[in-house]
């Protein structure tokens, strides 16, 4: 289908005001206005406490509604400073960060919960994310931003209507340029003279979700049941069963059964010879 299989539920690049994510401790992640590589203004978070040991800085997004999706994808665009390029830096300098999520039913605002609550919340780790490319000060001075793009997914989601993401810094000098959160779906489609509704992908990237089809107008079931499978990439596959045009209706190329005019001429001709 022409429809995109990705459905975005959050994208920081479209934010016009402060993101207002929760950062703790206070001297860790900081929200700043920055520019992307096309010089568009974006809201970013950065942290660079590389001269102090034992860093554990958390950044928590606002609540994200999962919209019934069981598997969620996160696309992260970020830059990381090369530890070797920072003079007199500690051995604890990092070039990675960790991604976590927490399922919840409640829309929490920063004021609703104290930092102690979040610090002890049962976050689940998605992955440790490393930069393919880190930059040194020389590159950055020349405005050659080496932007990394990493995509991760997690599921099954079932415990709440939504979730928070969290980014944990353990001593990197980095900037989160953009975070996009999305799920995948198979778009509604007409195939084999049957209509299949928009269907969300399953809890695993390998899941196949069965969609039941219903015959289009002027068509009837040939084989039952009529099914299509929606795969983890939001693509339809493995058609089972089909409908066909009812007697007196002709199929046309666009999965439509035409023929009322065709049917009436047939009937009138039959009457003349009766």
N, C-alpha and C positions, 0 to 999 in steps of 0.2 A: 504493500500500500504506500501511498505518497505521504501519509501521516508519519510524523516522527514517532519513534518508539519511546523516546525519553520525555518524561513529564517533570518539569522543574518544580520543586516545592520551596526552595530558598536559593537566592543568588545574591551575594554581597555586591556584585558589580552594579546591580540596579538600585542600590541603596542611595537615597538622596540626603538622609539625615544620619546622625550618629547611630552606629549599630547597637551600642549599649550592652555589649556582652559583659558577663561577670568575670572579673580578673582577680585572682588572689594567689599569693599575697599582693599587696598594693604596689610594690616596687617591681613587679614582674611585667606581664604583657601590657602594652600601652596602645590605645587607639590613636591613630594619626591619619590625616589626609595625605594621600600620596598620589602618584601618577602611574598608570600602567604603561606598557611599552609604546602604546599609541597616544600617550599624553592625555588620556582621559582621566578626570579626577576620580579616585576611588577611595573608599574607607578601608584602611589596612590595620593590622595589629602587628606590632614588632616587639622583640625582646632581645637584649644583648648584655646579659649580666655575666660576661665571660671572665671578668677579673675577680669574681667572688665564687668560692667553692660551694658545693652542696646546694645547687639550685633545684627547686621543685615548683615551677610556676604553672598555674592552671588557668586556662581560658575556656569559658563555658558559653556556648551560644544561647540565644533565646530559644523558647519552645518551638519545635518544628512539628507541624501536623503531618502524619504519614499518609493520610487519605486512603486508608485501608491497604496500603502496600505492605507486603510481607518482607520484601527485600529492598534495601535502600543503598544508593550509590552516592559517594562523595568525591567530587573532583576538587583538588586543592592545587592552587597555583602559589608558588612561594619562592623566595630566594634565601640562600644560606651563605654566610661568610665562611670562607676557608680558614680554619683554625690556624694553619701554618702561616697565614698571611698577617696574623695579628701579633705585633711585637709584645714580648713579655707576658704572653697569655699563660694561664694555668693549664696543667695537664688535664683538668676536668672539662675543658672546652669540648663541646659536642657539635656534630653536623647532622644530627637527627632530631626528630620529635616524635611523640606518641599520640595516636588518635584513639579516643574512647567514645562510647555512647551510653546513654542512660534512658531507658524507657520510662515514660510517665503518662498519666492521664491528665495531669494538671498543668495549666499555663502558669508557670512561676515567673514572676518578675523579680528583678534584682532585689527589690525591697522586701519581698515575701519571706525570704529565707536568709538566714545568716550564713556567712562563709563556713562556719563549723558544719552546718548541714551538708553543704556541697563537698566539703573536704572529706566527709565520711560516707558520702553516697556510694552505692554499689555500682560504680561505672564498670562497663565491660570493655576490654581492650580490643580494638580492631587490628591495629598493626603499629610497628615502629616504621616511620617513614624517613627514608634517607634521600638526600639530594643526589640527582645524577650529576649535577654541575654545581659546584660552589664557586663563589667569586672572591677575588682579592680586591683590596682597595683600589689598585691600579685600574682594574676593569671597571669598577664602579664609577671612578672619577671620569672615565671616558664614556659614561652612560651606556655601557654595554651590559644591560641587565641579563643575566643568565637565569631565565625563569624556568623553574621546574614545574611540570604538571604531573600529578599522580592521582590515579583513581582507585578507590577501595570500595568494597561493598560489604554489607553485613545483614544478617537475618538468622532465623526467622523472627520477625517482629510480631508480637501478639499480646504483650502485657499491658499496653496502654494505647491511647489514641495518637500519641506522638512521642517525641524523644528530644533530648539535648545532645549535642556533640560537645566533646571537650578535647582541647589540645594541651598536652603536657610538655613543657620545656624543662630539660635537665641541664641547661648550660650552653645553649647555642646562641649565635648571633644571627637572627633570622627575621624575615618579614613574611607574614601571611598576606598575599596580595589579593586573593579571591577564593571564596569557597562557594561551590555550587552543589546543592543536594537535589537528587532526582530519583525517580523510580522508572521502571520500564513497563510498557504495556503493548499488547497487540491491538491495533486499531480495528474498529468495526469494519466488516468486509462482507461483500456478497460473492459467494463462490459456489459452483455447482448448483445454481438456482436456489441457494439457501443463504439466509442472513445470519451472520455471527456477530454478537455484540462485542464492544470493546472489553478486553479481558486483561486483568493485571497479571504480571508474571508471578511465578511461585516463590517460595521461601529460599530456595537454593538456585544458584546460577544454572544448575543442570535440570531443574524441575520442568515437567511438562504439565500444563494446566488444561484440562478438558473444557472446551466450550461447546454447548449444544446449539445446533442450528435450527432455524425454522424456515419453512419453504416461503419463497417470495410469492407475491400475488400471482394468481393463475398457474401456480405450480403445485405439484403434489409429491409426496414421499415415494421414492423408488425403493430405497434401502433404508431401514431404520436400525439403530438410531443414527442421526446425522451429527457428526462430530468433527471438530478441528482441534489440534493441540497448539497451545501457545508456548513457545520455548522461552528460555531465560533471557534471550536477547530481544524479546518482543517481536519475534517472527512467527507467522503461522506455518504449521507443517502437518503432515500425515492426515490428509482428509479421509474421513470414513463415511460411507453412505452418501446419497445425493438426492436431490429432488429433480423432477423433470416437468416440462410444461404439460398442463392438462390437455386432454383431447381438444382439438380445435384451436390451440394456441401454438404459435411458432416461436422458437427461441431466436433471439438475436444476439449479436456479438457481445453486447454489454450486460449479459446475465439478466435479461428481461424477457418475459413471455408476452409476446404481442399477439393480437389476433381477434379482437371483437368484430372488426369489420370483415375480416377473413371468414369468421364463423358465420356471420349473418348472410353473406353471399352464398355460402355453401347451403345453408338452410333454405333460402328462397329458391335456389336452383332445384333442390330436392322437391319442394312443394309443386313447382311447375310440372314436374314429371309425374307427380302422384296421380 
